[in-house]
Amino acid sequence: MNRFLTIGPVALLSASLMTGCATRKQLRIGLEEQRTALTGEIATERDARTAADQQMQQDIASLRSDLQGLRTEFGAKITALEEGMRFAMPINFGFDQADVTDEDRPALDRFASVVQQHYHDSLITVEGFADPAGSARYNERLSLRRAQAVRDYLVSRGLPAEQLRTVGYGETRLVAPGATAGEAGADRNRRVAFVVEGDMSGIAGAAMPATSQQEQPQQPQQ
């Protein structure tokens, strides 16, 4: 009996040691699995950031190319405002006219495409202008009709109506001061311009021109 009682504690100690070894082994395996999983998560996150950075760079390059196309192909003048961008497009009207001409449609089509591609979350204000012929009140109404005609055309090209608003500035902000009716430069006074309002801290801001212009437009009309 004493012999068996002496062996009993030794057996229990051996079993305890074996159990302890097994527990440490399982712990090491668990830690290695956690390290492997964490390494995989870090690699996945790094790859996602790299892909996002590359996509942003591509988007910025695409926007810069499109803006440059507006400048070189259509003579657009693009300037930075405090909270957006101004596009002075060569969209002109005949004397006392408010219809979009066939000659102006390609430039408007390209502008609509740029908005759809890069400014789909921005508010677009269409500004209308007139030459000084006639009364100031009449010219304000005429300039608003011009802005509305352009807005309607842009809607027909796929821009949401709620993204566009209009304002008529009449005979203010003349490009060719004093030029009226059939005088040289008067057609440049009968025009529209676009203001793109929105957060310019991202892709759009990165592609903004260096020239800045501070301007506070009047309250647009719906």
DRENPA-3360 file (N, C-alpha, C; in nm, 2 decimals, always signed):
BEGIN
1 = MNRFLTIG = +0.08/-0.12/+0.00/+0.00/+0.00/+0.00/+0.09/+0.12/+0.00 ~ +0.19/+0.13/+0.08/+0.28/+0.24/+0.08/+0.34/+0.27/-0.05 ~ +0.38/+0.16/-0.12/+0.44/+0.18/-0.25/+0.35/+0.25/-0.35 ~ +0.23/+0.21/-0.35/+0.13/+0.28/-0.44/+0.10/+0.42/-0.40 ~ +0.10/+0.45/-0.27/+0.08/+0.58/-0.22/+0.19/+0.67/-0.26 ~ +0.32/+0.62/-0.26/+0.44/+0.69/-0.30/+0.43/+0.73/-0.45 ~ +0.39/+0.64/-0.53/+0.38/+0.66/-0.68/+0.28/+0.76/-0.71 ~ +0.17/+0.77/-0.64/+0.06/+0.85/-0.67/+0.09/+1.00/-0.69;
9 = PVALLSAS = +0.16/+1.06/-0.60/+0.20/+1.20/-0.61/+0.29/+1.23/-0.73 ~ +0.38/+1.14/-0.76/+0.47/+1.15/-0.88/+0.39/+1.15/-1.01 ~ +0.29/+1.06/-1.01/+0.21/+1.06/-1.13/+0.13/+1.18/-1.15 ~ +0.08/+1.23/-1.04/+0.00/+1.36/-1.04/+0.09/+1.47/-1.09 ~ +0.21/+1.48/-1.04/+0.30/+1.59/-1.08/+0.33/+1.58/-1.23 ~ +0.36/+1.46/-1.28/+0.39/+1.44/-1.42/+0.27/+1.49/-1.51 ~ +0.15/+1.45/-1.46/+0.03/+1.49/-1.54/+0.01/+1.64/-1.54 ~ +0.05/+1.70/-1.42/+0.03/+1.85/-1.41/+0.13/+1.92/-1.50;
17 = LMTGCATR = +0.26/+1.86/-1.51/+0.36/+1.92/-1.59/+0.32/+1.91/-1.74 ~ +0.26/+1.79/-1.78/+0.22/+1.77/-1.91/+0.11/+1.87/-1.95 ~ +0.02/+1.88/-1.86/-0.10/+1.98/-1.88/-0.04/+2.12/-1.90 ~ +0.06/+2.16/-1.81/+0.11/+2.29/-1.82/+0.18/+2.31/-1.96 ~ +0.25/+2.21/-2.01/+0.32/+2.22/-2.14/+0.22/+2.24/-2.25 ~ +0.11/+2.16/-2.24/+0.01/+2.17/-2.34/-0.06/+2.31/-2.34 ~ -0.08/+2.36/-2.22/-0.14/+2.50/-2.21/-0.05/+2.60/-2.27 ~ +0.08/+2.59/-2.24/+0.18/+2.69/-2.30/+0.18/+2.68/-2.45;
25 = KQLRIGLE = +0.18/+2.56/-2.50/+0.18/+2.53/-2.64/+0.06/+2.59/-2.71 ~ -0.06/+2.57/-2.65/-0.18/+2.63/-2.70/-0.17/+2.78/-2.70 ~ -0.11/+2.83/-2.59/-0.10/+2.98/-2.58/-0.01/+3.03/-2.69 ~ +0.10/+2.97/-2.72/+0.19/+3.01/-2.83/+0.12/+3.00/-2.96 ~ +0.04/+2.90/-2.98/-0.03/+2.88/-3.11/-0.13/+2.99/-3.13 ~ -0.20/+3.02/-3.01/-0.30/+3.13/-3.02/-0.24/+3.26/-3.05 ~ -0.12/+3.29/-2.98/-0.05/+3.42/-3.01/-0.01/+3.43/-3.15 ~ +0.05/+3.32/-3.20/+0.09/+3.32/-3.34/-0.02/+3.34/-3.44;
33 = EQRTALTG = -0.14/+3.28/-3.41/-0.25/+3.30/-3.50/-0.30/+3.45/-3.49 ~ -0.30/+3.51/-3.37/-0.34/+3.65/-3.36/-0.24/+3.74/-3.43 ~ -0.11/+3.71/-3.42/-0.01/+3.79/-3.49/-0.03/+3.78/-3.64 ~ -0.06/+3.66/-3.69/-0.08/+3.63/-3.83/-0.20/+3.71/-3.88 ~ -0.31/+3.70/-3.80/-0.43/+3.77/-3.84/-0.41/+3.92/-3.84 ~ -0.34/+3.97/-3.74/-0.31/+4.12/-3.73/-0.23/+4.17/-3.84 ~ -0.13/+4.09/-3.88/-0.04/+4.12/-3.99/-0.12/+4.13/-4.12 ~ -0.21/+4.03/-4.13/-0.30/+4.03/-4.25/-0.39/+4.15/-4.26;
41 = EIATERDA = -0.45/+4.19/-4.14/-0.53/+4.31/-4.14/-0.46/+4.44/-4.17 ~ -0.33/+4.45/-4.12/-0.25/+4.56/-4.14/-0.22/+4.57/-4.29 ~ -0.18/+4.46/-4.35/-0.15/+4.46/-4.49/-0.28/+4.50/-4.58 ~ -0.39/+4.45/-4.54/-0.51/+4.48/-4.61/-0.55/+4.63/-4.60 ~ -0.53/+4.68/-4.48/-0.56/+4.82/-4.46/-0.46/+4.91/-4.54 ~ -0.33/+4.87/-4.54/-0.23/+4.94/-4.62/-0.26/+4.94/-4.77 ~ -0.30/+4.82/-4.82/-0.33/+4.81/-4.96/-0.45/+4.89/-4.99 ~ -0.55/+4.90/-4.90/-0.67/+4.98/-4.93/-0.64/+5.13/-4.93;
49 = RTAADQQM = -0.55/+5.17/-4.84/-0.51/+5.31/-4.84/-0.43/+5.35/-4.97 ~ -0.34/+5.26/-5.01/-0.26/+5.28/-5.13/-0.36/+5.29/-5.25 ~ -0.46/+5.20/-5.26/-0.55/+5.20/-5.37/-0.63/+5.33/-5.37 ~ -0.67/+5.38/-5.25/-0.75/+5.50/-5.24/-0.67/+5.62/-5.28 ~ -0.54/+5.62/-5.24/-0.45/+5.73/-5.28/-0.43/+5.74/-5.43 ~ -0.41/+5.62/-5.48/-0.39/+5.61/-5.63/-0.52/+5.66/-5.70 ~ -0.63/+5.62/-5.65/-0.76/+5.66/-5.72/-0.78/+5.81/-5.71 ~ -0.74/+5.87/-5.59/-0.75/+6.01/-5.57/-0.66/+6.09/-5.67;
57 = QQDIASLR = -0.54/+6.04/-5.69/-0.45/+6.10/-5.78/-0.50/+6.09/-5.92 ~ -0.56/+5.98/-5.96/-0.62/+5.97/-6.09/-0.74/+6.06/-6.11 ~ -0.82/+6.08/-6.00/-0.93/+6.17/-6.01/-0.89/+6.31/-6.03 ~ -0.78/+6.35/-5.95/-0.73/+6.48/-5.96/-0.67/+6.51/-6.10 ~ -0.60/+6.41/-6.15/-0.54/+6.43/-6.29/-0.65/+6.44/-6.39 ~ -0.76/+6.36/-6.37/-0.87/+6.37/-6.47/-0.94/+6.50/-6.46 ~ -0.96/+6.56/-6.34/-1.03/+6.69/-6.33/-0.94/+6.80/-6.39 ~ -0.81/+6.79/-6.36/-0.72/+6.90/-6.42/-0.73/+6.89/-6.57;
65 = SDLQGLRT = -0.73/+6.77/-6.62/-0.73/+6.76/-6.77/-0.86/+6.81/-6.82 ~ -0.98/+6.78/-6.76/-1.10/+6.83/-6.80/-1.11/+6.99/-6.79 ~ -1.06/+7.04/-6.69/-1.06/+7.19/-6.67/-0.97/+7.25/-6.78 ~ -0.86/+7.19/-6.81/-0.77/+7.24/-6.91/-0.84/+7.23/-7.05 ~ -0.92/+7.13/-7.07/-0.99/+7.12/-7.19/-1.09/+7.23/-7.21 ~ -1.16/+7.27/-7.10/-1.25/+7.38/-7.11/-1.18/+7.51/-7.15 ~ -1.06/+7.52/-7.09/-0.98/+7.64/-7.12/-0.94/+7.65/-7.27 ~ -0.87/+7.54/-7.31/-0.81/+7.54/-7.44/-0.91/+7.52/-7.56;
73 = EFGAKITA = -1.01/+7.44/-7.54/-1.11/+7.41/-7.65/-1.22/+7.52/-7.65 ~ -1.26/+7.58/-7.54/-1.37/+7.67/-7.54/-1.34/+7.81/-7.48 ~ -1.22/+7.83/-7.44/-1.18/+7.96/-7.40/-1.24/+8.00/-7.26 ~ -1.27/+7.90/-7.18/-1.33/+7.92/-7.05/-1.22/+7.98/-6.96 ~ -1.27/+8.08/-6.87/-1.18/+8.13/-6.77/-1.23/+8.08/-6.64 ~ -1.14/+8.01/-6.56/-1.18/+7.95/-6.44/-1.10/+8.01/-6.33 ~ -1.17/+8.06/-6.23/-1.11/+8.12/-6.11/-1.16/+8.07/-5.98 ~ -1.08/+8.08/-5.88/-1.12/+8.03/-5.75/-1.20/+8.14/-5.67;
81 = LEEGMRFA = -1.31/+8.10/-5.61/-1.38/+8.19/-5.52/-1.36/+8.15/-5.38 ~ -1.41/+8.22/-5.28/-1.39/+8.19/-5.14/-1.45/+8.05/-5.11 ~ -1.57/+8.02/-5.17/-1.63/+7.89/-5.14/-1.67/+7.81/-5.27 ~ -1.59/+7.82/-5.37/-1.62/+7.75/-5.49/-1.53/+7.79/-5.61 ~ -1.59/+7.78/-5.73/-1.52/+7.82/-5.85/-1.61/+7.89/-5.94 ~ -1.56/+7.98/-6.02/-1.63/+8.05/-6.13/-1.59/+8.00/-6.26 ~ -1.68/+7.97/-6.35/-1.65/+7.93/-6.49/-1.71/+8.04/-6.58 ~ -1.63/+8.12/-6.63/-1.67/+8.22/-6.73/-1.66/+8.16/-6.87;
89 = MPINFGFD = -1.78/+8.11/-6.92/-1.78/+8.04/-7.05/-1.82/+8.13/-7.16 ~ -1.77/+8.11/-7.28/-1.80/+8.20/-7.39/-1.94/+8.17/-7.45 ~ -2.04/+8.18/-7.36/-2.18/+8.16/-7.40/-2.25/+8.29/-7.41 ~ -2.27/+8.33/-7.54/-2.32/+8.47/-7.57/-2.45/+8.46/-7.64 ~ -2.52/+8.58/-7.64/-2.66/+8.59/-7.69/-2.67/+8.70/-7.79 ~ -2.76/+8.69/-7.89/-2.79/+8.80/-7.98/-2.86/+8.91/-7.91 ~ -2.86/+9.02/-7.97/-2.93/+9.14/-7.91/-3.07/+9.11/-7.88 ~ -3.11/+9.13/-7.75/-3.24/+9.11/-7.70/-3.29/+8.97/-7.72;
97 = QADVTDED = -3.20/+8.88/-7.72/-3.23/+8.73/-7.74/-3.19/+8.66/-7.61 ~ -3.26/+8.54/-7.59/-3.24/+8.46/-7.47/-3.24/+8.31/-7.50 ~ -3.21/+8.28/-7.63/-3.21/+8.14/-7.67/-3.07/+8.09/-7.68 ~ -3.05/+7.96/-7.64/-2.93/+7.89/-7.65/-2.90/+7.86/-7.80 ~ -2.79/+7.90/-7.85/-2.76/+7.88/-7.99/-2.69/+7.75/-8.02 ~ -2.69/+7.70/-8.14/-2.63/+7.58/-8.18/-2.48/+7.59/-8.15 ~ -2.42/+7.71/-8.17/-2.28/+7.73/-8.15/-2.24/+7.71/-8.01 ~ -2.33/+7.74/-7.92/-2.30/+7.73/-7.77/-2.32/+7.59/-7.71;
105 = RPALDRFA = -2.39/+7.51/-7.78/-2.42/+7.37/-7.73/-2.30/+7.29/-7.70 ~ -2.20/+7.28/-7.78/-2.08/+7.20/-7.75/-2.01/+7.24/-7.62 ~ -2.00/+7.37/-7.59/-1.94/+7.41/-7.47/-2.03/+7.38/-7.35 ~ -2.16/+7.39/-7.36/-2.25/+7.36/-7.25/-2.25/+7.21/-7.23 ~ -2.24/+7.13/-7.34/-2.23/+6.99/-7.32/-2.11/+6.95/-7.24 ~ -2.00/+7.01/-7.27/-1.87/+6.97/-7.20/-1.88/+7.02/-7.06 ~ -1.94/+7.14/-7.03/-1.95/+7.18/-6.89/-2.04/+7.09/-6.82 ~ -2.15/+7.04/-6.88/-2.24/+6.95/-6.81/-2.17/+6.82/-6.78;
113 = SVVQQHYH = -2.09/+6.77/-6.87/-2.01/+6.65/-6.85/-1.91/+6.66/-6.73 ~ -1.84/+6.78/-6.72/-1.75/+6.80/-6.61/-1.82/+6.81/-6.48 ~ -1.94/+6.87/-6.48/-2.02/+6.87/-6.35/-2.06/+6.73/-6.31 ~ -2.11/+6.66/-6.40/-2.15/+6.52/-6.37/-2.04/+6.43/-6.32 ~ -1.92/+6.46/-6.38/-1.81/+6.37/-6.34/-1.74/+6.42/-6.21 ~ -1.73/+6.55/-6.18/-1.65/+6.60/-6.07/-1.73/+6.68/-5.97 ~ -1.84/+6.74/-6.01/-1.91/+6.83/-5.92/-2.06/+6.79/-5.89 ~ -2.09/+6.66/-5.89/-2.22/+6.61/-5.88/-2.29/+6.64/-5.75;
121 = DSLITVEG = -2.21/+6.68/-5.65/-2.26/+6.71/-5.52/-2.26/+6.86/-5.49 ~ -2.23/+6.94/-5.59/-2.22/+7.09/-5.58/-2.34/+7.16/-5.63 ~ -2.36/+7.28/-5.58/-2.47/+7.36/-5.62/-2.42/+7.45/-5.73 ~ -2.49/+7.46/-5.85/-2.44/+7.53/-5.96/-2.54/+7.65/-5.98 ~ -2.48/+7.77/-5.97/-2.56/+7.90/-6.00/-2.53/+7.94/-6.14 ~ -2.63/+7.96/-6.22/-2.62/+8.01/-6.36/-2.64/+8.16/-6.35 ~ -2.54/+8.24/-6.38/-2.56/+8.39/-6.38/-2.58/+8.44/-6.52 ~ -2.68/+8.52/-6.54/-2.71/+8.59/-6.66/-2.68/+8.73/-6.66;
129 = FADPAGSA = -2.63/+8.78/-6.78/-2.60/+8.93/-6.80/-2.65/+8.98/-6.92 ~ -2.65/+9.12/-6.93/-2.71/+9.19/-7.05/-2.62/+9.31/-7.08 ~ -2.63/+9.36/-7.20/-2.56/+9.48/-7.23/-2.65/+9.60/-7.19 ~ -2.60/+9.72/-7.19/-2.67/+9.83/-7.13/-2.79/+9.89/-7.21 ~ -2.82/+9.83/-7.33/-2.93/+9.89/-7.40/-3.06/+9.86/-7.33 ~ -3.15/+9.96/-7.33/-3.27/+9.94/-7.25/-3.26/+9.98/-7.11 ~ -3.37/+9.97/-7.04/-3.38/+10.00/-6.89/-3.31/+9.90/-6.81 ~ -3.26/+9.94/-6.69/-3.20/+9.84/-6.60/-3.29/+9.73/-6.56;
137 = RYNERLSL = -3.42/+9.76/-6.54/-3.52/+9.66/-6.50/-3.54/+9.56/-6.61 ~ -3.55/+9.61/-6.73/-3.57/+9.52/-6.85/-3.45/+9.43/-6.86 ~ -3.33/+9.49/-6.85/-3.21/+9.41/-6.87/-3.19/+9.30/-6.76 ~ -3.24/+9.33/-6.64/-3.23/+9.23/-6.53/-3.32/+9.11/-6.57 ~ -3.44/+9.14/-6.62/-3.53/+9.03/-6.65/-3.48/+8.96/-6.77 ~ -3.42/+9.03/-6.87/-3.36/+8.96/-6.99/-3.24/+8.87/-6.95 ~ -3.16/+8.92/-6.86/-3.05/+8.84/-6.81/-3.09/+8.71/-6.74 ~ -3.20/+8.73/-6.66/-3.25/+8.61/-6.59/-3.31/+8.51/-6.69;
145 = RRAQAVRD = -3.38/+8.56/-6.79/-3.43/+8.46/-6.90/-3.31/+8.39/-6.96 ~ -3.20/+8.45/-6.98/-3.09/+8.39/-7.04/-3.03/+8.28/-6.95 ~ -3.02/+8.31/-6.82/-2.98/+8.21/-6.72/-3.07/+8.09/-6.72 ~ -3.20/+8.12/-6.72/-3.30/+8.01/-6.72/-3.29/+7.92/-6.84 ~ -3.27/+7.99/-6.96/-3.26/+7.91/-7.08/-3.14/+7.81/-7.07 ~ -3.03/+7.86/-7.02/-2.91/+7.78/-7.01/-2.94/+7.67/-6.90 ~ -3.00/+7.70/-6.79/-3.03/+7.60/-6.69/-3.12/+7.49/-6.76 ~ -3.22/+7.53/-6.83/-3.31/+7.43/-6.89/-3.23/+7.34/-6.99;
153 = YLVSRGLP = -3.14/+7.40/-7.06/-3.06/+7.32/-7.15/-2.97/+7.22/-7.07 ~ -2.91/+7.26/-6.96/-2.83/+7.17/-6.88/-2.91/+7.06/-6.82 ~ -3.03/+7.09/-6.78/-3.12/+6.99/-6.73/-3.15/+6.88/-6.84 ~ -3.17/+6.93/-6.97/-3.19/+6.84/-7.08/-3.07/+6.75/-7.11 ~ -2.95/+6.80/-7.06/-2.83/+6.72/-7.08/-2.80/+6.63/-6.96 ~ -2.89/+6.62/-6.86/-2.88/+6.52/-6.76/-2.85/+6.58/-6.62 ~ -2.83/+6.71/-6.60/-2.81/+6.76/-6.47/-2.94/+6.78/-6.40 ~ -2.94/+6.74/-6.27/-3.07/+6.75/-6.19/-3.11/+6.90/-6.18;
161 = AEQLRTVG = -3.24/+6.92/-6.19/-3.29/+7.06/-6.18/-3.26/+7.12/-6.05 ~ -3.27/+7.04/-5.94/-3.25/+7.09/-5.81/-3.10/+7.13/-5.78 ~ -3.01/+7.09/-5.87/-2.87/+7.12/-5.86/-2.84/+7.26/-5.91 ~ -2.94/+7.31/-5.99/-2.92/+7.44/-6.06/-3.01/+7.55/-6.02 ~ -2.95/+7.67/-6.00/-3.04/+7.78/-5.97/-2.99/+7.90/-6.06 ~ -3.07/+8.00/-6.07/-3.04/+8.11/-6.16/-3.05/+8.25/-6.10 ~ -2.97/+8.34/-6.15/-2.98/+8.48/-6.11/-2.95/+8.57/-6.23 ~ -3.02/+8.68/-6.24/-2.99/+8.78/-6.35/-2.93/+8.90/-6.29;
169 = YGETRLVA = -2.81/+8.94/-6.34/-2.74/+9.06/-6.30/-2.76/+9.18/-6.39 ~ -2.84/+9.16/-6.50/-2.87/+9.27/-6.58/-2.74/+9.33/-6.65 ~ -2.73/+9.46/-6.65/-2.62/+9.53/-6.71/-2.51/+9.55/-6.62 ~ -2.50/+9.49/-6.51/-2.39/+9.50/-6.41/-2.28/+9.41/-6.46 ~ -2.16/+9.44/-6.41/-2.04/+9.35/-6.43/-2.01/+9.34/-6.58 ~ -2.01/+9.45/-6.65/-1.99/+9.45/-6.80/-1.85/+9.41/-6.83 ~ -1.84/+9.32/-6.93/-1.70/+9.28/-6.98/-1.65/+9.39/-7.07 ~ -1.73/+9.44/-7.15/-1.69/+9.56/-7.24/-1.77/+9.68/-7.19;
177 = PGATAGEA = -1.72/+9.76/-7.10/-1.80/+9.87/-7.04/-1.85/+9.96/-7.15 ~ -1.98/+9.99/-7.14/-2.05/+10.08/-7.23/-2.09/+10.02/-7.37 ~ -2.03/+9.91/-7.41/-2.07/+9.85/-7.54/-2.21/+9.80/-7.54 ~ -2.29/+9.84/-7.63/-2.43/+9.81/-7.63/-2.48/+9.78/-7.77 ~ -2.60/+9.72/-7.78/-2.66/+9.69/-7.91/-2.56/+9.62/-8.01 ~ -2.54/+9.69/-8.12/-2.45/+9.63/-8.22/-2.31/+9.68/-8.21 ~ -2.27/+9.75/-8.11/-2.13/+9.80/-8.09/-2.03/+9.68/-8.07 ~ -1.91/+9.71/-8.10/-1.80/+9.61/-8.08/-1.79/+9.57/-7.93;
185 = GADRNRRV = -1.79/+9.44/-7.91/-1.78/+9.39/-7.77/-1.91/+9.38/-7.70 ~ -2.02/+9.43/-7.75/-2.15/+9.42/-7.68/-2.19/+9.27/-7.66 ~ -2.16/+9.19/-7.76/-2.20/+9.05/-7.75/-2.13/+8.98/-7.62 ~ -2.02/+9.03/-7.58/-1.95/+8.97/-7.47/-2.02/+9.01/-7.34 ~ -2.10/+9.12/-7.34/-2.18/+9.16/-7.23/-2.31/+9.07/-7.21 ~ -2.35/+9.02/-7.32/-2.47/+8.93/-7.33/-2.43/+8.79/-7.31 ~ -2.41/+8.75/-7.18/-2.35/+8.62/-7.16/-2.41/+8.55/-7.03 ~ -2.35/+8.43/-7.00/-2.38/+8.37/-6.88/-2.25/+8.32/-6.82;
193 = AFVVEGDM = -2.24/+8.30/-6.69/-2.13/+8.24/-6.62/-2.18/+8.14/-6.52 ~ -2.10/+8.06/-6.47/-2.14/+7.95/-6.37/-2.05/+7.96/-6.24 ~ -2.12/+7.95/-6.13/-2.05/+7.94/-6.00/-2.08/+7.81/-5.94 ~ -1.97/+7.73/-5.92/-1.98/+7.60/-5.86/-1.95/+7.61/-5.71 ~ -2.05/+7.59/-5.62/-2.04/+7.60/-5.48/-2.03/+7.47/-5.41 ~ -1.94/+7.45/-5.32/-1.93/+7.33/-5.25/-1.80/+7.32/-5.17 ~ -1.78/+7.20/-5.11/-1.66/+7.18/-5.03/-1.54/+7.15/-5.13 ~ -1.45/+7.25/-5.13/-1.33/+7.24/-5.22/-1.21/+7.19/-5.15;
201 = SGIAGAAM = -1.23/+7.12/-5.04/-1.11/+7.07/-4.96/-1.06/+6.93/-5.01 ~ -1.13/+6.87/-5.10/-1.09/+6.74/-5.15/-1.03/+6.74/-5.29 ~ -1.08/+6.65/-5.38/-1.03/+6.64/-5.51/-1.05/+6.77/-5.59 ~ -1.17/+6.83/-5.58/-1.20/+6.95/-5.65/-1.10/+7.07/-5.61 ~ -1.08/+7.08/-5.48/-0.99/+7.18/-5.43/-0.85/+7.16/-5.48 ~ -0.80/+7.03/-5.49/-0.66/+7.01/-5.53/-0.64/+7.05/-5.67 ~ -0.75/+7.05/-5.75/-0.73/+7.09/-5.89/-0.77/+7.23/-5.92 ~ -0.80/+7.31/-5.82/-0.84/+7.45/-5.84/-0.72/+7.53/-5.89;
209 = PATSQQEQ = -0.75/+7.63/-5.98/-0.64/+7.71/-6.03/-0.58/+7.80/-5.92 ~ -0.46/+7.85/-5.94/-0.40/+7.93/-5.83/-0.46/+8.06/-5.82 ~ -0.51/+8.12/-5.93/-0.57/+8.25/-5.92/-0.69/+8.25/-5.83 ~ -0.70/+8.35/-5.75/-0.82/+8.36/-5.66/-0.89/+8.49/-5.68 ~ -1.02/+8.48/-5.66/-1.10/+8.60/-5.68/-1.21/+8.61/-5.57 ~ -1.21/+8.71/-5.49/-1.31/+8.73/-5.39/-1.43/+8.81/-5.44 ~ -1.54/+8.75/-5.43/-1.66/+8.81/-5.49/-1.78/+8.76/-5.41 ~ -1.88/+8.85/-5.38/-2.00/+8.81/-5.31/-2.12/+8.83/-5.40;
217 = PQQPQQ = -2.17/+8.73/-5.47/-2.28/+8.74/-5.56/-2.41/+8.78/-5.49 ~ -2.50/+8.84/-5.56/-2.63/+8.87/-5.50/-2.71/+8.74/-5.48 ~ -2.82/+8.75/-5.41/-2.90/+8.63/-5.37/-2.96/+8.58/-5.50 ~ -2.94/+8.45/-5.54/-3.00/+8.40/-5.66/-3.15/+8.38/-5.65 ~ -3.22/+8.38/-5.76/-3.36/+8.35/-5.77/-3.38/+8.21/-5.81 ~ -3.48/+8.14/-5.76/-3.51/+8.01/-5.79/-3.58/+8.00/-5.93;
% end
